[in-house]
Amino acid sequence: MDERTTVLYVDDNPKSSRLLASVLEECGFRVVTRSNPIEALTLCRRTGFDLALLDYEMPAMTGAELAREIKHLMPEVPVVLISSRTTMPPGELEFVDAHFGFGTVLDDLLWSMRILVAPRVVVPEHRHHAAHHRLQDQEQKHLTESRWADST
């Protein structure tokens, strides 16, 4: 099973998309790319991912509009918007968790992507059952203690 963070990266520029996707893969991310925002929305309805990385300027739909649609479908998924602009109007960032524009350092983008994605806790199956039984034992002990406390 692939434990890497899965990033949906949507950018209509094939050169930019290949370059950044390659860098993200080298940095340990699993990257799913789409060049069309409408195709990206279709994918969002079929599968899950950990973070959306969106280019701002695309045909048919801006990255801000795509961010709004993704947040309606998957409100818990962080959305990062990249653009050639240094600043964006606040309304364009309403459904965006982070914006990186002109002059952004790649390390800042990578750091923010890692921070925005909640770490996954993987419990091996045999440990899961033991932890479940310990939790049940603790709950039973708490109920027993609560009964004694209530009766005094």
N, C-alpha and C positions, 0 to 999 in steps of 0.2 A: 504494500500500500504506500502511495506517495504522500509523505507528510509535509511536503513543501507548501508554502502559501500560494494559493492560486490567484492569479491576477488576470482580470479581463481587461485587455488593453485595446482601445478603439481609437484608430487614427487612419484617416483617409490617405495619408502620404506613405506609399509603400517603402520608400527608403528610410524614413524616420522610424516607421514601425519595425522594420527588420533590425535596424541598429539598436533601438532601445530594447526591443524584445530580447535580442541576443545578450545585451548587457545585463538585463534583469535575470535571465536564465543563468548566466555566469555567477550572479550574486545569490543564487539559491532559490529564486522564485520559479514557479511553474507559470508560464504565460500562455494565455489563450488570446489570439488576436482576431480582430474583425476590422474591416476597412469601412464598413457601412453601419451607421448607428441603428438603422431599422433591423439589420441582421443581428446586431448586438442585443437588441430588445427581445427578439425571437429566442435567442440563446438564453437570455435571462429567465425566460418563462419555462425553459426546459431543464436547466442545470443551475447549480450553485457555484459560487466562487467567493473568495475571501475579501477582495478589494477590486474596485473598478478604477482604472486609470484612463482618463478621457482627454483627447485633444479637444480644444475649444472650437476651432474653426473647421467645420465639416459641412458638406452639402446635405441637404434635406433636414438636418437638425443640428443645432449647436451642441457642444459638449455640456453646456448648462442645461439645455432642454433634456438631453439624454440623462443627465444626473437626476433631474426631477422625476423622470419616468422610472429610473432604477430605484430611487428611494421609495417610490410608491409600491413597487413590487417587492423590494428587499430593504426595508428601512434600517436594518442592522449592518448592512454592508457599507464600509467607508468608501467615499468617492473622492478621488484626487483629480483635479483639473490641471492640465498643462496648456500653456498658451505662449504666444510670442509677445504678450503684453506685460508690462511691469505691474499694472494695477487693473482691476476689473470693477465695474459698478457693483455695489453690494447686492442688488437684485439678481445678478448673474451667479452669485455665490451662495444663494439661499440653501441649496441642496448639496453643497460641496463641503467636504470636511477639510480639504487643504487645496490651495492654489499655488502653482509654481509657474512663474512667467520668465520673461527675458532676464538673463543674468543668473538664473538658478544654477547652483552647483549640484552636480549629480549626487554627491554624498548626502546633501540635504534632502533630496527627493527620496533616496533609499532609506535614510534614517526615519523619515516621516512615514513612509509606507510600512516599515517594521513596527513603529510605535502605534499606528492606527489599527493594526490587525491584532486582535486579542490572541494571546498564546493558547495553543491547544494542549490539553492535558490528555495524554494517551495512557490508558490503564490496560495492561495485558489482561486477557480474558480470565485467567486463573486468579489474578490479583483482584479483579473486579468482584468476583464471587466472594472472596474472603473479606473485602472491604464492605460489601453489601451485608454480610452476616455480622460483621463488627458493628455496623451502623444499626442493624436490627437489635443487637444485644444492648447497645447504648440506649436506644429508644425504650426498650423494655425496662432497663435499670432506672431510667429517668421516670417512667410511669410509676414504678414501684416506689421510688423515693418520693414522688409527688403525692401518692396516696397516703404515705405515712405523714408527710408534712401537713396534708390537709386534715388529717384526723386528730391532730393534737391541739 
